[in-house]
Amino acid sequence: MATKSKKSRAAGRFGARYGKKIKVKLVKVEDKQRKKQKCPFCEKIGIKRLSKGIWKCPRCDKKFASDIYYLD
């Protein structure tokens, strides 16, 4: 089994398949989607993605639907 290197990060799970450009794009999207973001209701940072398009703020306890990967 291939190990993840520092350079490929999360895209290391694909090994030698799919090419560098696609893996770089994937790493950018996944890094952005895993960061805590600003809640549109209470304006505090801490909102997390539960699944595709479902977001939850633990502070104001709101759950809502929005963009798939990250809020803008």
Beta strands, then each sheet from edge to edge (+ up, - down):
strand 1: 37-38
strand 2: 45-51
strand 3: 54-57
strand 4: 62-65
sheet 1: 1+ 2- 3+ 4-
end
